[in-house]
Amino acid sequence: MTRIKRRFEPLSSLDLARWLQDRSEIKRVLYPALEGNPGHHLWQRDFTGASSLFGVLLHETSEEAVARMVDNYSYFKIGASWGGFESLVIPADPAAYRRVPPWDESGYLLRYHIGLEDPQDLFSDLADGFKRLN
């Protein structure tokens, strides 16, 4: 019996963060592994890799549009995680608890955790979400 080996190519969260930062709907991606991000120099000094958890700050939009976007994902489910196999998203409001320095950004912040699903499925799911946002 011949076994077929399938090579699994995990999605790099950095690749996804770069893709997101180029989207017109995105004001800022909060991910220290991303070049040009505040604290990137510290990340480079102290780390050799990055987690799959990061934030995305959307430009000003309505709460209803954000809800359409995140409630109708196929692969990203609503939830919080410090790591796991599934892709997750959760709206966040740092102004409610961040004090030093205070959070003074405008727009909606979404926290994403990138799981082990097929990378093309995740990119497609996010692209469809942006269509619903607009």
VODO-785291 format. One record per residue: residue number from 1; residue in one letter; x, y, z of N, C-alpha, C in turn. Coordinates in steps of 0.001 Angstrom, whole numbers, plus 524288, in hexadecimal, padded with zeros to 5 digits. Example, Ala and Ser with C-alpha at 12.3 -4.5 7.8 and 13.67 -1.06 7.14 Angstrom:
# VODO-785291
{nr 1, rest A, n.X 83386, n.Y 7E9C6, n.Z 81E78, ca.X 8300C, ca.Y 7EE6C, ca.Z 81E78, c.X 83390, c.Y 7F31C, c.Z 81E78}
{nr 2, rest S, n.X 83232, n.Y 7F736, n.Z 81BA8, ca.X 83566, ca.Y 7FBDC, ca.Z 81BE4, c.X 83264, c.Y 8001E, c.Z 81EBE}
END
This chain:
# VODO-785291
{nr 1, rest M, n.X 8034C, n.Y 7FB64, n.Z 80000, ca.X 80000, ca.Y 80000, ca.Z 80000, c.X 8037D, c.Y 804E0, c.Z 80000}
{nr 2, rest T, n.X 80272, n.Y 8086B, n.Z 7FC83, ca.X 80567, ca.Y 80D3E, ca.Z 7FC29, c.X 80298, c.Y 8117C, c.Z 7FF3D}
{nr 3, rest R, n.X 8057D, n.Y 81400, n.Z 80291, ca.X 8033D, ca.Y 81851, ca.Z 80591, c.X 8045D, c.Y 81D71, c.Z 802C0}
{nr 4, rest I, n.X 80075, n.Y 82099, n.Z 8026D, ca.X 8010F, ca.Y 825C2, ca.Z 80012, c.X 801F2, c.Y 82999, c.Z 80479}
{nr 5, rest K, n.X 8064F, n.Y 82C4D, n.Z 8042B, ca.X 8077C, ca.Y 83035, ca.Z 80825, c.X 8059F, c.Y 8357E, c.Z 80636}
{nr 6, rest R, n.X 802A4, n.Y 837F8, n.Z 80964, ca.X 800D3, ca.Y 83D3C, ca.Z 80816, c.X 803D8, c.Y 8410D, c.Z 80B75}
{nr 7, rest R, n.X 80652, n.Y 8449C, n.Z 808F6, ca.X 8094F, ca.Y 84882, ca.Z 80BDB, c.X 8059E, c.Y 84CD8, c.Z 80D7E}
{nr 8, rest F, n.X 8058C, n.Y 84DFA, n.Z 8128D, ca.X 80230, ca.Y 85215, ca.Z 8149E, c.X 8054A, c.Y 8571C, c.Z 814ED}
{nr 9, rest E, n.X 80361, n.Y 85B22, n.Z 8126E, ca.X 805DA, ca.Y 86044, ca.Z 81297, c.X 802AD, c.Y 863C6, c.Z 8162B}
{nr 10, rest P, n.X 8046F, n.Y 86478, n.Z 81B00, ca.X 8016D, ca.Y 867CD, ca.Z 81E84, c.X 8017C, c.Y 86D78, c.Z 81CB4}
{nr 11, rest L, n.X 7FD3E, n.Y 8701B, n.Z 81DA2, ca.X 7FCD1, ca.Y 8759E, ca.Z 81C3F, c.X 8002B, c.Y 878C7, c.Z 81FF0}
{nr 12, rest S, n.X 80356, n.Y 87C0F, n.Z 81DD1, ca.X 80660, ca.Y 87F97, ca.Z 82108, c.X 802DB, c.Y 88426, c.Z 82295}
{nr 13, rest S, n.X 80264, n.Y 88500, n.Z 8279A, ca.X 7FF4F, ca.Y 88971, ca.Z 8296D, c.X 801A1, c.Y 88E85, c.Z 8277B}
{nr 14, rest L, n.X 806C0, n.Y 88E95, n.Z 826C3, ca.X 80949, ca.Y 8933D, ca.Z 824A8, c.X 80784, c.Y 89440, c.Z 81F0A}
{nr 15, rest D, n.X 806F5, n.Y 8901D, n.Z 81BE3, ca.X 804FC, ca.Y 890C1, ca.Z 8168A, c.X 7FF7C, c.Y 8930D, c.Z 81694}
{nr 16, rest L, n.X 7FC3E, n.Y 8910F, n.Z 81A12, ca.X 7F6E1, ca.Y 892FA, ca.Z 81A6B, c.X 7F6C7, c.Y 898A1, c.Z 81C63}
{nr 17, rest A, n.X 7FA19, n.Y 899E8, n.Z 82030, ca.X 7FA62, ca.Y 89F41, ca.Z 8222E, c.X 7FC1A, c.Y 8A308, c.Z 81DE8}
{nr 18, rest R, n.X 7FFD3, n.Y 8A169, n.Z 81AB5, ca.X 8018A, ca.Y 8A4B7, ca.Z 81658, c.X 7FD1E, c.Y 8A586, c.Z 81273}
{nr 19, rest W, n.X 7FA34, n.Y 8A15B, n.Z 81158, ca.X 7F5C9, ca.Y 8A1C3, ca.Z 80DBA, c.X 7F1B1, c.Y 8A580, c.Z 80FE8}
{nr 20, rest L, n.X 7F0A3, n.Y 8A51E, n.Z 814F0, ca.X 7ECC1, ca.Y 8A87F, ca.Z 81768, c.X 7EE7C, c.Y 8AE31, c.Z 8176A}
{nr 21, rest Q, n.X 7F36A, n.Y 8AF29, n.Z 81856, ca.X 7F533, ca.Y 8B493, ca.Z 818A2, c.X 7F4C0, c.Y 8B75B, c.Z 81363}
{nr 22, rest D, n.X 7F481, n.Y 8B469, n.Z 80F2D, ca.X 7F3E4, ca.Y 8B6BF, ca.Z 809FB, c.X 7EE32, c.Y 8B7B4, c.Z 80878}
{nr 23, rest R, n.X 7EA93, n.Y 8B613, n.Z 80BBD, ca.X 7E4FF, ca.Y 8B6D8, ca.Z 80AA1, c.X 7E373, c.Y 8BC7C, c.Z 80BD7}
{nr 24, rest S, n.X 7E03A, n.Y 8BEC5, n.Z 80885, ca.X 7DE97, ca.Y 8C437, ca.Z 8094E, c.X 7DB1D, c.Y 8C4D7, c.Z 80E21}
{nr 25, rest E, n.X 7D88C, n.Y 8C0A3, n.Z 80FD5, ca.X 7D516, ca.Y 8C0EF, ca.Z 81462, c.X 7D818, c.Y 8C113, c.Z 8198B}
{nr 26, rest I, n.X 7DD22, n.Y 8BFDF, n.Z 81952, ca.X 7E052, ca.Y 8BF5A, ca.Z 81DFE, c.X 7E35C, c.Y 8C45A, c.Z 81F17}
{nr 27, rest K, n.X 7E2BD, n.Y 8C648, n.Z 823BC, ca.X 7E5A8, ca.Y 8CADB, ca.Z 8257D, c.X 7EB11, c.Y 8C93C, c.Z 82769}
{nr 28, rest R, n.X 7EB37, n.Y 8C4DF, n.Z 82A5C, ca.X 7F027, ca.Y 8C322, ca.Z 82C8F, c.X 7EFB5, c.Y 8BD75, c.Z 82E3E}
{nr 29, rest V, n.X 7F3EF, n.Y 8BA8C, n.Z 82D92, ca.X 7F448, ca.Y 8B53A, ca.Z 82F99, c.X 7F7E4, c.Y 8B567, c.Z 83455}
{nr 30, rest L, n.X 7F619, n.Y 8B372, n.Z 838B9, ca.X 7F928, ca.Y 8B373, ca.Z 83D8A, c.X 7FBC2, c.Y 8AE1A, c.Z 83E20}
{nr 31, rest Y, n.X 80097, n.Y 8ADD1, n.Z 83C77, ca.X 80374, ca.Y 8A8E8, ca.Z 83C68, c.X 80949, c.Y 8AA2B, c.Z 83C71}
{nr 32, rest P, n.X 80BEC, n.Y 8A963, n.Z 840CB, ca.X 81169, ca.Y 8AB02, ca.Z 8412F, c.X 81508, c.Y 8A87B, c.Z 83D34}
{nr 33, rest A, n.X 8139D, n.Y 8A3F6, n.Z 83B16, ca.X 816E7, ca.Y 8A162, ca.Z 83732, c.X 816B2, c.Y 8A421, c.Z 831E5}
{nr 34, rest L, n.X 81301, n.Y 8A7A4, n.Z 8313C, ca.X 8123D, ca.Y 8AA6E, ca.Z 82C4D, c.X 815FC, c.Y 8AF10, c.Z 82BFD}
{nr 35, rest E, n.X 818E5, n.Y 8AF50, n.Z 827C2, ca.X 81C8F, ca.Y 8B392, ca.Z 826F2, c.X 819B9, c.Y 8B8D0, c.Z 82769}
{nr 36, rest G, n.X 81C27, n.Y 8BC93, n.Z 829EF, ca.X 819D0, ca.Y 8C1BD, ca.Z 82A7F, c.X 8160D, c.Y 8C232, c.Z 82F11}
{nr 37, rest N, n.X 814E8, n.Y 8BDF6, n.Z 831B9, ca.X 81162, ca.Y 8BE0B, ca.Z 83636, c.X 81440, c.Y 8C030, c.Z 83AF5}
{nr 38, rest P, n.X 811A9, n.Y 8C360, n.Z 83E31, ca.X 81440, ca.Y 8C522, ca.Z 842FE, c.X 81600, c.Y 8C067, c.Z 84631}
{nr 39, rest G, n.X 81ACA, n.Y 8C074, n.Z 847EF, ca.X 81CE1, ca.Y 8BC16, ca.Z 84AEA, c.X 81F55, c.Y 8B7DA, c.Z 8479E}
{nr 40, rest H, n.X 81F5D, n.Y 8B886, n.Z 84269, ca.X 82198, ca.Y 8B485, ca.Z 83F00, c.X 82761, c.Y 8B399, c.Z 8403B}
{nr 41, rest H, n.X 82A35, n.Y 8B7BC, n.Z 84163, ca.X 82FCD, ca.Y 8B726, ca.Z 84293, c.X 830A8, c.Y 8B3D5, c.Z 8477A}
{nr 42, rest L, n.X 82D23, n.Y 8B451, n.Z 84B4A, ca.X 82D88, ca.Y 8B108, ca.Z 84FF9, c.X 82C3D, c.Y 8AB5E, c.Z 84EAC}
{nr 43, rest W, n.X 8284F, n.Y 8AA98, n.Z 84B74, ca.X 826E1, ca.Y 8A550, ca.Z 849D3, c.X 82B7C, c.Y 8A2CA, c.Z 846FE}
{nr 44, rest Q, n.X 82DF5, n.Y 8A5A5, n.Z 84369, ca.X 83269, ca.Y 8A382, ca.Z 84084, c.X 836E3, c.Y 8A20F, c.Z 8442B}
{nr 45, rest R, n.X 837B9, n.Y 8A552, n.Z 8480F, ca.X 83BFB, ca.Y 8A45D, ca.Z 84BB8, c.X 83B0C, c.Y 89F86, c.Z 84F11}
{nr 46, rest D, n.X 8361F, n.Y 89EB3, n.Z 850B4, ca.X 834F3, ca.Y 89AD2, ca.Z 854B4, c.X 8326D, c.Y 895C8, c.Z 852C2}
{nr 47, rest F, n.X 8308D, n.Y 89597, n.Z 84DE3, ca.X 82D94, ca.Y 89115, ca.Z 84C1D, c.X 82F86, c.Y 88F0F, c.Z 846DC}
{nr 48, rest T, n.X 82E7B, n.Y 88A1C, n.Z 845E9, ca.X 82FC2, ca.Y 887C3, ca.Z 840D9, c.X 82AD1, c.Y 88638, c.Z 83DE3}
{nr 49, rest G, n.X 82651, n.Y 886D5, n.Z 8404E, ca.X 82158, ca.Y 88589, ca.Z 83DDD, c.X 81D07, c.Y 888BD, c.Z 8405A}
{nr 50, rest A, n.X 81852, n.Y 88807, n.Z 83E62, ca.X 813EA, ca.Y 88B11, ca.Z 84053, c.X 80F36, c.Y 88785, c.Z 8411F}
{nr 51, rest S, n.X 80BB0, n.Y 88943, n.Z 84466, ca.X 806E4, ca.Y 88643, ca.Z 8454B, c.X 80307, c.Y 88739, c.Z 840E0}
{nr 52, rest S, n.X 7FEAC, n.Y 884B2, n.Z 8413B, ca.X 7FAA6, ca.Y 88551, ca.Z 83D38, c.X 7F62E, c.Y 888C3, c.Z 83F20}
{nr 53, rest L, n.X 7F737, n.Y 88C01, n.Z 842F3, ca.X 7F34E, ca.Y 88F79, ca.Z 84534, c.X 7F4E4, c.Y 8951F, c.Z 84422}
{nr 54, rest F, n.X 7F161, n.Y 89824, n.Z 841C0, ca.X 7F27F, ca.Y 89D9E, ca.Z 840BF, c.X 7ED76, c.Y 8A0C0, c.Z 8404C}
{nr 55, rest G, n.X 7EDF9, n.Y 8A5EA, n.Z 8405A, ca.X 7E97B, ca.Y 8A95E, ca.Z 83FF9, c.X 7E959, c.Y 8AC31, c.Z 83AC1}
{nr 56, rest V, n.X 7E4A3, n.Y 8AD9C, n.Z 8391D, ca.X 7E3C7, ca.Y 8B08C, ca.Z 8344E, c.X 7E029, c.Y 8B511, c.Z 8359D}
{nr 57, rest L, n.X 7E200, n.Y 8B9C2, n.Z 8349A, ca.X 7DEDC, ca.Y 8BE6A, ca.Z 83583, c.X 7DC75, c.Y 8C018, c.Z 8305B}
{nr 58, rest L, n.X 7D748, n.Y 8BFF9, n.Z 83024, ca.X 7D478, ca.Y 8C18C, ca.Z 82B6C, c.X 7D3CA, c.Y 8C772, c.Z 82B5D}
{nr 59, rest H, n.X 7D36A, n.Y 8C99A, n.Z 826AF, ca.X 7D1F1, ca.Y 8CF19, ca.Z 82641, c.X 7CC69, c.Y 8CFB2, c.Z 8285B}
{nr 60, rest E, n.X 7CADE, n.Y 8D478, n.Z 82951, ca.X 7C594, ca.Y 8D586, ca.Z 82B48, c.X 7C17D, c.Y 8D2E2, c.Z 827DA}
{nr 61, rest T, n.X 7BDFD, n.Y 8D026, n.Z 82A47, ca.X 7B9B5, ca.Y 8CD97, ca.Z 8278E, c.X 7B563, c.Y 8CCB0, c.Z 82B89}
{nr 62, rest S, n.X 7B104, n.Y 8CAD2, n.Z 829C3, ca.X 7ACA2, ca.Y 8CA08, ca.Z 82D5E, c.X 7AD29, c.Y 8C4D3, c.Z 8304C}
{nr 63, rest E, n.X 7AAD7, n.Y 8C4A5, n.Z 834D3, ca.X 7AAC1, ca.Y 8BFDB, ca.Z 837EC, c.X 7A7E1, c.Y 8BB87, c.Z 83506}
{nr 64, rest E, n.X 7A3D2, n.Y 8BCFF, n.Z 83220, ca.X 7A0D5, ca.Y 8B92B, ca.Z 82F1C, c.X 7A432, c.Y 8B6AD, c.Z 82AD8}
{nr 65, rest A, n.X 7A77A, n.Y 8B9D5, n.Z 82841, ca.X 7AAE1, ca.Y 8B7C3, ca.Z 82426, c.X 7AEEA, c.Y 8B3FF, c.Z 8266A}
{nr 66, rest V, n.X 7B11E, n.Y 8B55A, n.Z 82AEF, ca.X 7B4E0, ca.Y 8B1E9, ca.Z 82D7E, c.X 7B235, c.Y 8ACCF, c.Z 82F14}
{nr 67, rest A, n.X 7AD71, n.Y 8AD2C, n.Z 83109, ca.X 7AA83, ca.Y 8A876, ca.Z 8328F, c.X 7A97B, c.Y 8A500, c.Z 82DD2}
{nr 68, rest R, n.X 7A808, n.Y 8A751, n.Z 82958, ca.X 7A73D, ca.Y 8A442, ca.Z 82487, c.X 7AC44, c.Y 8A174, c.Z 82300}
{nr 69, rest M, n.X 7B090, n.Y 8A438, n.Z 823B0, ca.X 7B592, ca.Y 8A1FD, ca.Z 8223E, c.X 7B6EA, c.Y 89D41, c.Z 8259D}
{nr 70, rest V, n.X 7B6E9, n.Y 89DD8, n.Z 82ABE, ca.X 7B8D3, ca.Y 899A9, ca.Z 82E2B, c.X 7B4C8, c.Y 89569, c.Z 82F34}
{nr 71, rest D, n.X 7AFCE, n.Y 896BA, n.Z 82F21, ca.X 7ABC5, ca.Y 892CD, ca.Z 83044, c.X 7AB16, c.Y 88ED9, c.Z 82BE1}
{nr 72, rest N, n.X 7ACE3, n.Y 8901F, n.Z 82739, ca.X 7ABE5, ca.Y 88CC1, ca.Z 822C1, c.X 7B0C6, c.Y 88A38, c.Z 8207A}
{nr 73, rest Y, n.X 7B506, n.Y 88A3F, n.Z 8236C, ca.X 7B99D, ca.Y 88753, ca.Z 821B3, c.X 7B852, c.Y 88186, c.Z 82186}
{nr 74, rest S, n.X 7BADB, n.Y 87EBB, n.Z 81E09, ca.X 7BA2F, ca.Y 8790C, ca.Z 81DC5, c.X 7BE28, c.Y 87635, c.Z 82127}
{nr 75, rest Y, n.X 7C2EE, n.Y 8782A, n.Z 8215E, ca.X 7C713, ca.Y 8757E, ca.Z 82436, c.X 7C879, c.Y 8782A, c.Z 8295C}
{nr 76, rest F, n.X 7C852, n.Y 87D4E, n.Z 82986, ca.X 7C981, ca.Y 88023, ca.Z 82E54, c.X 7C4A9, c.Y 88032, c.Z 831C7}
{nr 77, rest K, n.X 7C51C, n.Y 87DEE, n.Z 8364C, ca.X 7C0CC, ca.Y 87DE4, ca.Z 83A0D, c.X 7C1CB, c.Y 88203, c.Z 83E32}
{nr 78, rest I, n.X 7BDB3, n.Y 883EC, n.Z 840A5, ca.X 7BE48, ca.Y 887DD, ca.Z 844B2, c.X 7C014, c.Y 88532, c.Z 849B7}
{nr 79, rest G, n.X 7C459, n.Y 88723, n.Z 84BDD, ca.X 7C66C, ca.Y 884E6, ca.Z 850A7, c.X 7CBC5, c.Y 88717, c.Z 851D5}
{nr 80, rest A, n.X 7CD9E, n.Y 88625, n.Z 85690, ca.X 7D2CA, ca.Y 887E1, ca.Z 85843, c.X 7D63B, c.Y 8831D, c.Z 85907}
{nr 81, rest S, n.X 7DB40, n.Y 883C6, n.Z 857E1, ca.X 7DED6, ca.Y 87F5A, ca.Z 8586B, c.X 7E460, c.Y 8814B, c.Z 85911}
{nr 82, rest W, n.X 7E779, n.Y 87E5A, n.Z 85BCD, ca.X 7ED19, ca.Y 87F42, ca.Z 85C15, c.X 7EFE0, c.Y 87B59, c.Z 8589F}
{nr 83, rest G, n.X 7ED0F, n.Y 87898, n.Z 8559C, ca.X 7EF5E, ca.Y 874CA, ca.Z 8521C, c.X 7EBEE, c.Y 87005, c.Z 851C4}
{nr 84, rest G, n.X 7EBBF, n.Y 86DC1, n.Z 84D5C, ca.X 7E884, ca.Y 86935, ca.Z 84C71, c.X 7E89B, c.Y 86804, c.Z 846A7}
{nr 85, rest F, n.X 7E589, n.Y 86458, n.Z 8450E, ca.X 7E59B, ca.Y 862BE, ca.Z 83F91, c.X 7E1C0, c.Y 865B6, c.Z 83C31}
{nr 86, rest E, n.X 7DDE2, n.Y 86857, n.Z 83E9A, ca.X 7D9D7, ca.Y 86AE0, ca.Z 83B8B, c.X 7DADE, c.Y 870B8, c.Z 83AF4}
{nr 87, rest S, n.X 7D908, n.Y 872EC, n.Z 836A7, ca.X 7D979, ca.Y 8788B, ca.Z 835C1, c.X 7D4F3, c.Y 87B4F, c.Z 83873}
{nr 88, rest L, n.X 7D642, n.Y 87F84, n.Z 83B24, ca.X 7D268, ca.Y 88262, ca.Z 83E3B, c.X 7D2D6, c.Y 8883B, c.Z 83D36}
{nr 89, rest V, n.X 7CE9A, n.Y 88AF6, n.Z 83E5A, ca.X 7CE7A, ca.Y 890A7, ca.Z 83E22, c.X 7CB18, c.Y 8928A, c.Z 842A5}
{nr 90, rest I, n.X 7CC85, n.Y 89705, n.Z 844D6, ca.X 7C949, ca.Y 89957, ca.Z 848E9, c.X 7CA00, c.Y 89F46, c.Z 848CB}
{nr 91, rest P, n.X 7C5B1, n.Y 8A22E, n.Z 848E1, ca.X 7C62B, ca.Y 8A7DD, ca.Z 8495B, c.X 7C85B, c.Y 8A939, c.Z 84EBD}
{nr 92, rest A, n.X 7CB87, n.Y 8AD3E, n.Z 84EF5, ca.X 7CDE8, ca.Y 8AEDA, ca.Z 853E7, c.X 7CD5D, c.Y 8B4BF, c.Z 8548D}
{nr 93, rest D, n.X 7CD3C, n.Y 8B680, n.Z 8596F, ca.X 7CCFB, ca.Y 8BC10, ca.Z 85AA3, c.X 7D11D, c.Y 8BD55, c.Z 85EB9}
{nr 94, rest P, n.X 7D5F2, n.Y 8BE5A, n.Z 85CFF, ca.X 7DA25, ca.Y 8BF69, ca.Z 860BF, c.X 7D940, c.Y 8C444, c.Z 8640F}
{nr 95, rest A, n.X 7D61D, n.Y 8C7FC, n.Z 86233, ca.X 7D528, ca.Y 8CCC6, ca.Z 86535, c.X 7D29E, c.Y 8CB96, c.Z 86A72}
{nr 96, rest A, n.X 7CFCF, n.Y 8C744, n.Z 86AD0, ca.X 7CD1A, ca.Y 8C5E3, ca.Z 86FAE, c.X 7D0D9, c.Y 8C42E, c.Z 873FE}
{nr 97, rest Y, n.X 7D597, n.Y 8C25B, n.Z 8729A, ca.X 7D91C, ca.Y 8C05F, ca.Z 876A8, c.X 7DECA, c.Y 8C231, c.Z 87621}
{nr 98, rest R, n.X 7E036, n.Y 8C46D, n.Z 871C1, ca.X 7E5A1, ca.Y 8C622, ca.Z 8710F, c.X 7E64B, c.Y 8CB90, c.Z 87353}
{nr 99, rest R, n.X 7EA21, n.Y 8CC16, n.Z 876C8, ca.X 7EAFC, ca.Y 8D119, ca.Z 87969, c.X 7F03C, c.Y 8D39A, c.Z 87816}
{nr 100, rest V, n.X 7F45B, n.Y 8D087, n.Z 8776C, ca.X 7F98A, ca.Y 8D2AF, ca.Z 87683, c.X 7FBEC, c.Y 8D016, c.Z 871C0}
{nr 101, rest P, n.X 7FCAA, n.Y 8D2C0, n.Z 86D80, ca.X 7FA1D, ca.Y 8D7BC, ca.Z 86C54, c.X 7F465, c.Y 8D6CA, c.Z 86B05}
{nr 102, rest P, n.X 7F133, n.Y 8DAC4, n.Z 86BAD, ca.X 7EBA1, ca.Y 8DA10, ca.Z 86A7B, c.X 7EAC6, c.Y 8D8E1, c.Z 864B2}
{nr 103, rest W, n.X 7E6CF, n.Y 8D5D8, n.Z 863A3, ca.X 7E568, ca.Y 8D48A, ca.Z 85E42, c.X 7E249, c.Y 8D913, c.Z 85C04}
{nr 104, rest D, n.X 7E474, n.Y 8DBAC, n.Z 85812, ca.X 7E1C2, ca.Y 8E02E, ca.Z 855D2, c.X 7E0E8, c.Y 8DF8D, c.Z 84FF1}
{nr 105, rest E, n.X 7E13C, n.Y 8DABD, n.Z 84E19, ca.X 7E050, ca.Y 8D9A5, ca.Z 8488A, c.X 7DA79, c.Y 8D98B, c.Z 8476C}
{nr 106, rest S, n.X 7D90B, n.Y 8DB48, n.Z 842CB, ca.X 7D39F, ca.Y 8DAD6, ca.Z 84120, c.X 7D331, c.Y 8D63A, c.Z 83D67}
{nr 107, rest G, n.X 7CE9E, n.Y 8D404, n.Z 83D00, ca.X 7CDB9, ca.Y 8CF81, ca.Z 839AC, c.X 7CCE2, c.Y 8CAA2, c.Z 83CF2}
{nr 108, rest Y, n.X 7CB38, n.Y 8C67B, n.Z 83A6D, ca.X 7CA34, ca.Y 8C18A, ca.Z 83D20, c.X 7CF17, c.Y 8BE27, c.Z 83D20}
{nr 109, rest L, n.X 7D036, n.Y 8BBDB, n.Z 8419A, ca.X 7D4A4, ca.Y 8B850, ca.Z 84219, c.X 7D2A6, c.Y 8B2B7, c.Z 84236}
{nr 110, rest L, n.X 7D4E5, n.Y 8AF77, n.Z 83ED8, ca.X 7D3AB, ca.Y 8A9E9, ca.Z 83EBA, c.X 7D891, c.Y 8A6E8, c.Z 84014}
{nr 111, rest R, n.X 7D812, n.Y 8A2FC, n.Z 84376, ca.X 7DC71, ca.Y 89F89, ca.Z 844B3, c.X 7DBB5, c.Y 89A71, c.Z 841BE}
{nr 112, rest Y, n.X 7DFBC, n.Y 898DE, n.Z 83EEF, ca.X 7DF9C, ca.Y 8940F, ca.Z 83BE4, c.X 7E379, c.Y 89022, c.Z 83E20}
{nr 113, rest H, n.X 7E1DF, n.Y 88B41, n.Z 83E18, ca.X 7E56A, ca.Y 886E5, ca.Z 83F15, c.X 7E539, c.Y 8837C, c.Z 83A39}
{nr 114, rest I, n.X 7E9CA, n.Y 88271, n.Z 837EE, ca.X 7EA19, ca.Y 87F5D, ca.Z 83325, c.X 7EAE9, c.Y 879A6, c.Z 83493}
{nr 115, rest G, n.X 7E76D, n.Y 87668, n.Z 832B9, ca.X 7E79C, ca.Y 870DA, ca.Z 833E8, c.X 7EA2E, c.Y 86DAB, c.Z 82FA3}
{nr 116, rest L, n.X 7E8DC, n.Y 868B6, n.Z 82F71, ca.X 7EB63, ca.Y 86508, ca.Z 82BE6, c.X 7E826, c.Y 863B1, c.Z 82715}
{nr 117, rest E, n.X 7E41E, n.Y 866A6, n.Z 825FA, ca.X 7E0FC, ca.Y 865A8, ca.Z 8214F, c.X 7E444, c.Y 866B7, c.Z 81C6C}
{nr 118, rest D, n.X 7E24A, n.Y 86503, n.Z 81800, ca.X 7E4F7, ca.Y 865E6, ca.Z 8130E, c.X 7E5B6, c.Y 86BCA, c.Z 8123C}
{nr 119, rest P, n.X 7EA80, n.Y 86D82, n.Z 81121, ca.X 7EB87, ca.Y 87324, ca.Z 8108B, c.X 7E80A, c.Y 875D8, c.Z 80C93}
{nr 120, rest Q, n.X 7E70B, n.Y 8735A, n.Z 80818, ca.X 7E3BC, ca.Y 875DE, ca.Z 80427, c.X 7DE2A, c.Y 87692, c.Z 8061C}
{nr 121, rest D, n.X 7DC3F, n.Y 872F1, n.Z 80945, ca.X 7D709, ca.Y 87386, ca.Z 80B94, c.X 7D6DE, c.Y 87846, c.Z 80F2A}
{nr 122, rest L, n.X 7DB09, n.Y 87919, n.Z 8122D, ca.X 7DB24, ca.Y 87D93, ca.Z 815C5, c.X 7DB76, c.Y 882BD, c.Z 812CA}
{nr 123, rest F, n.X 7DEC8, n.Y 882F8, n.Z 80ED6, ca.X 7DF13, ca.Y 887BB, ca.Z 80BAE, c.X 7D9D0, c.Y 888E4, c.Z 8091D}
{nr 124, rest S, n.X 7D743, n.Y 884F1, n.Z 80703, ca.X 7D227, ca.Y 885A7, ca.Z 8047C, c.X 7CE0F, c.Y 88770, c.Z 80866}
{nr 125, rest D, n.X 7CE22, n.Y 8851A, n.Z 80D0B, ca.X 7CA67, ca.Y 88688, ca.Z 8111B, c.X 7CB04, c.Y 88C44, c.Z 812A4}
{nr 126, rest L, n.X 7CFDA, n.Y 88DF9, n.Z 8134D, ca.X 7D0D7, ca.Y 89375, ca.Z 814A8, c.X 7CF43, c.Y 89716, c.Z 81036}
{nr 127, rest A, n.X 7D081, n.Y 895A9, n.Z 80B66, ca.X 7CF0B, ca.Y 898E3, ca.Z 806E6, c.X 7C924, c.Y 8996F, c.Z 80683}
{nr 128, rest D, n.X 7C64E, n.Y 89528, n.Z 8076B, ca.X 7C090, ca.Y 89562, ca.Z 8076A, c.X 7BE96, c.Y 898E6, c.Z 80BD1}
{nr 129, rest G, n.X 7C12C, n.Y 898AA, n.Z 81047, ca.X 7BFB2, ca.Y 89C0F, ca.Z 814A7, c.X 7C03D, c.Y 8A1CB, c.Z 8134F}
{nr 130, rest F, n.X 7C463, n.Y 8A32D, n.Z 81086, ca.X 7C51B, ca.Y 8A8A6, ca.Z 80EF4, c.X 7C0EA, c.Y 8AA5C, c.Z 80B16}
{nr 131, rest K, n.X 7BF10, n.Y 8A6C7, n.Z 807D9, ca.X 7BAAF, ca.Y 8A81D, ca.Z 8044D, c.X 7B5D5, c.Y 8A970, c.Z 80778}
{nr 132, rest R, n.X 7B4DF, n.Y 8A689, n.Z 80BA2, ca.X 7B056, ca.Y 8A79E, ca.Z 80EF7, c.X 7B10D, c.Y 8ACB2, c.Z 811FB}
{nr 133, rest L, n.X 7B5D9, n.Y 8AE00, n.Z 81344, ca.X 7B6F9, ca.Y 8B2CC, ca.Z 81628, c.X 7B5D4, c.Y 8B796, c.Z 812D4}
{nr 134, rest N, n.X 7B6F4, n.Y 8B721, n.Z 80DCE, ca.X 7B637, ca.Y 8BB8A, ca.Z 80A39, c.X 7B0CA, c.Y 8BB74, c.Z 80846}
END
